[in-house]
Amino acid sequence: MLQIRKSQERGLGDHGWLKSRHSFSFAGYFDPNFMGFRSLRVINEDHVAPGRGFGKHPHRDMEIISYVVEGALEHADSMGNGSIVKPGDIQRMTAGTGVMHSEYNHSKKEPVHFLQIWIEPNQARLEPGYEQKTFTQEQKQDGWVLFASKDGREGSILIHQDVDLYGTILKQGEERTFIPAQERYTWIQVIKGSVELNGERLEAGDAAYTKESEALSISAKQTAELLLFDLS
């Protein structure tokens, strides 16, 4: 049965320079009904003011994915990586035995809007790692694009968990379907625009999830961008 998670029902963190919506319990937000979904532990939708960001801080035993919607995110970590993450980029950091990293809005004038996603790995104490790839608008408009997977197939980034992360863009009036395999779970996050999913209207920030292998039929009411997590 399809369940809906409306945008305004998510946790809210407002720190002035940072406005964040939490799909699952995080920091000062706690909801026992939303502690995560299978191995998906965090989806934070962050808006960061120009020139501001998260100073150096530690992580461990987590797969951390950043997906920029608008603007640019400046990343640096204790593995020696430094990069600018822009719309179309997928960045994965395996925290494993422990890493330090920082994330700042690269612009001094414009805000940055991005999603930070945490996935619990299939084993603890992995060697820390980093990967970043770009997927074009044209690729996403052509159908479901595999951004991340457990085996890095189809040019996707590698994540250490049985999760396939897809993205797509639908123009107004376009339709997409997704049929998960048996015994799989699905979480869909609307990034931009408006869609109808199996008869349910979803706007930007809304999500839908199912614990059954039911076919998903999506129709764009406005040009829309989506992420889809196919989980074991």
N, C-alpha and C positions, 0 to 999 in steps of 0.2 A: 504493500500500500504506500502510495506517494505521500510524503509529509512535507510541509512547507515551513521554512524558517524566514520570516519577514525581516527586512533590514532593520526596522525600528525596534525589533525584539532583541537584537544583539546587545551585548554589553557596550558601554560607552566610556571611553577614557578621554577627558578633555584637559590637556595640560597647557593650553594656550598655543604654544608652538607646535604641539602635536594633538591631532584629533584622531582617535582610533576607535573602530568598531570591532568587537571581538565576537566571532561566531561561537567560540567555546570558552569555557572558564579560563581566565587569564588574569594574572596580577590581582588587582582588587575586585575583579568581577568573578562571581561564583554562581553557577547554576548547575545543580546536581543532574539535571536532565541533559545538559550539554557539556560533558567533560571531554568530548572528542567523538569521533565517528570512525570505528575500526582503528586503523593505525594513524588516521588523520587527527592530529592533536591540536593544531592552531591554524586558524585563518584570521589574521588581523588585517583589516583594511585601514591603512594609515595615510593621513594627509600631514605633511611636514612643511613648516614654514621655510621661506628662503633662508639659506645659510645655516639652518639648524639641523640637528640630528642626534643620533645615538653615539655617545662616546665609546671608547674601547671597553668591552665587556665580555665575559666568558660564556661559552656554551660547551656542552658535551652530550654524547649519545643521542644525537638528533640529526635528521636530514632537514636542512633549512633551505627553502626555495623562495627566491624573491622574484616578483612579477610586477614590472612597472607599467602603470596605466597611462600616466601623463608626467612629463618632466624627466629628470635624470637623477639617479641615486649613485653616490660615490661610496665605493666599498674599499676597505683595507683590512687585512687580517695577519695573524701571526705566522701564517705559512708563507708570507711574502707576496701574496696576491694584492694587486691594486687595480681597480677597474671602475668604469662608468657603466651603469646598467640603465638602458633606455627602453622605451616601448618596443616590444618585439623580442626582447632578450629574456631568456630564462637562465637564472643563476642558481646553482646548487652548491651548498657547502655542507660537507659531511663533518660534523663536529667531533664525532668519535671520542677519542681519549681526551680531547680538550683543545679548544682554539679560543683565541681572542680576536674580536673583530669590531669594526666601527662602521656606521652607515650615516651618511650626511646627505642632505639635499645639495646637489652639485651646483645649483643656481643660487645666486645672491638676490635674484629678483622674482623668480617664479616658484610657486609651491611644487612639491612632488607628491604624487598620488601613487601608492603601490600596495601590493598585497605581500605580506610575509606569511609563509606557510611552513608549518612544522609537521614532519612525518616521523613517527617512531621507527627506527631501523629494525631489521630482522635479527640483529645481534649487537651486543654491547662492545665497547672498546675497539671500534674500528679505527683504522688509521685515518687521520683527518685528510680531507680532500676537497677539491674545488673544480667546478666546471661551469662554463657559460657558453650559450649558443644563441643565435639569432634566428627567428622564424618570421618570414615576411607577411605583410598584409595579404598578398596574393595567395600564399599557402593557406592561410586561415580562412580566406573566402572560398577556397575550393572544397572545403569539407573539414572533417575532424583531423587535426594535426596532432600527432603524438609528440608531446613535449618531453616527457620523462617516463622511464620504464625501468624494470628490474634488470633488463639485459641490454639496455641502450640501443634497441633495434630501431630501424627506420630513421636513423640519425638523431634519435632522442638523447637527452642526457641520462646518465645512469643514476638511479636511486637504489639504496640498499633496503628494499622492501617490495612486496608484491603489490605494487600500485602502478596503474597506467594513468598518467595525467594528460588530458587532451585539451586543446583550445580550438575555438572556431569563431568566425564572424559571419553573421547572417544579415543580408540586406533586407529592408522592409519587404514583407511578403514571401520571403524565402522560407523553406522548410528543411529540417534535418531530423533524422531518426538515429537512435542509438539503441542497440539490443545487447544488453550485457549477457555474458555466459551464465550458466547455472551456478548457483552458490556464490555469486558476486554481489557487491554492494555499490551503490552509486550515490555520489554527491555532486550536484550541479550548482555552480555559483554564477549569478548574473553579474557581469562586470560593468557593462554599459547597455543602455537601451531597454527594450521591453519585449517580452516573448509570452507566448501561450504554450504551456507544457502540459500535455495530457489534459487539456481543458482548464488548467489553472493559470491565471495571469501573474506573471513575475516581472518586477521592475528591477532596476539597477540596485544591487546590494542584497536582493532577495536570494534565497537558496531553496533547493528541493532535494530530498534524499529518499532513498528506498532501500529496504532490506530484502526485497524480492527481485527476481530476475525478470522484471516486466519491461516491455518495449517502451521507449520514451520517444514521443513525437513532439517536436518543437517547431513553432511557427513564429516568425519575427513580426511583431506589431510595429516596431521601429527598428532601425539598424541596431543590431545587438552583438555584444561580445560575451562569450561564455567560457568558463573552465568546467571540465568534467573529470571527476576522480572515479576511476573504476578500481574497486578495492576488494581484496580477498576477505 
